[in-house]
Amino acid sequence: MARGFTLIEAIIVIAIIAIVSGVAVPALGRMIERNQAALAMNWVISAVRFTRDSAVTHGVLTTLCPSSTRTKCGEKWHDGILVFTDANADREVNNEDNILLQL
């Protein structure tokens, strides 16, 4: 005896899947956004802690700043970050400064 689904049963299953997907997809999007925000926050906290620890370790002013050029502080954090010892506090990497982290 052959067993299978009728057209009505298949349509009902597809409708149920569509309804569940309609509810789950927006919730999944919000969860992804929250996770990305938490990841960015943890990234910033880690960079600040690294900078603080480096300043204590080296005993000099250490600068954390946004940077797209990797040699000079910029304005946009999404371009990347630069952590360096800044002996003369000019927010630029000079000969006496050491780059500690580039992201």
N, C-alpha and C positions, 0 to 999 in steps of 0.2 A: 504494500500500500504506500503510495507516494505521499509525502508530507511536505507542506510548504506554507507560505503566507498568502493570504488573499490580498487583493489590491487595497481594500479598505484597511486591513491591518498594517500594511506597509505605509500607507498615507498617515495613519495615526502615529506610528513610530517616528516617521519623519517630522511630523508636527511637534511631537514631544521633544525631539532633539533640537528643533529650531527654537522652541520656547526656552529650553534650558540653556542653549547657547546664547540667546538674547540676554539672559540674566547674567550668565557667567562671564562673558567677554568684557563688559564694562568693569565688573569687579576685578577681573584679572588686570586690566589696564591700570586701575587705581593702585593695585598692589605693586605693580612694576614701577609706577611713579614713586611710591613711598620707598621702595627699596633703593631706587636711584638716588633719592634725596638723602637717605640714610648713608649710602655709600659716599656721597659727596661730603657729607658732614664728617664722617669718620676720616676721610682723606685730609680734610682741613685740620682736624684735631691732631692727626698724626704728624702733619707738617709743622704745626705750632709746637708740639712736644719735641720733635726732632730739633727745631731751631733753638728752643730753650735749652735742651740738653747740650747742644753744640756750643752755645754761648758759655755755659758753665764749664764745660770741658776745656775749651780753648782760652777762656778768660778774656775774651774780647767781644765787642759789639758784633752781633750776628743778625743779619737782615733776612727776612722772609718777604718776598714781594712777587707780584705777577710779572711775568717776563716773556716776551716773544722772541727777543734777540739773544737771550741767554748771557748777556754781558751787562745789561742795564735794566733797571726796574721799569715796568710799563704801567698800564692802567687796567687791563682786562685779565681777570683771573682765569678765564677759560683758555687763554693762550698758553698757559703753563706757569710753573712757579720756579723760583730761583732762591736758593738759600746759600749765603756766602758770608764769610767773615768780612766785616766792613770797618777796617781800622780807622779810616778818616771820616766815617759816617756820611759819605756823599751819595749813597745808594747806587753806586756804580762799581763794577769789578775793576780794580786797579792791580798793579804789580804786587802790592803787599797783601792783597786779599786772596783768599782761597775759596773756590767754589766747592760747597759741601753737598749740594743736591740740585739736580735739574730734572724737572718733570714737565 
